[in-house]
Amino acid sequence: MIIEQLIFITLAFALFVYIFYQLIKKNDTKYVPVLAIEAVRYSNRFYTIIFYRK
């Protein structure tokens, strides 16, 4: 179960980085705050799984 969550979070983060890169490349910055909030949300999940697993 933890491995599946790590794979999902890693893929979600990679997709986020790709979308963020494409938006910056196209100079479309109106979605940057939304993507920054998503990055914080995904990083919280990642840290929770790694450091607080039972």
N, C-alpha and C positions, 0 to 999 in steps of 0.2 A: 504494500500500500504506500509506503514512504517512497519507494522507487518510482512508482507511477506519478506521485505528486511532484517529485523532483523533475521528472521528465516533462510533465505538463508546465511547470513553472519555468523551466529552462526554455522550452519552446515559446511560451508566452513572452518571456523577456526578449528572446531573439527577434520575435515578430515586432515587439515594441521598438527595439533598436532600429530595425529595418525601416519601419514606418516613420520614425523620428528622423532618420537620415534622409529619407526621400522628401519629407516635408521641408527640411532645412535646405536641401539641394534645390528644391523648386522655389524657395523663399516664401513659402506659405506658412506664416507664423500664427495664424489665428487659432490653431489647434494645439499649440505648444503647451499652454497651461493645463489643458485636459490630459495630455500625454504625460506631463510631469506628475500629476496626481496619480495616474495609473501606475507609473514607475514606483512611486512610494508604496502603493498598495501591494504590488507584486513583490517588492523587496521585503515588506513585512511578512508576507506568507513564507517566503524563502527562509528568512531568519527564524521564524517560529518553528518550521519543520526541522531545521538543522539543530537548533540549540535547545528546544523544549520538547523533544520527542520522549515518549514514555516507554 
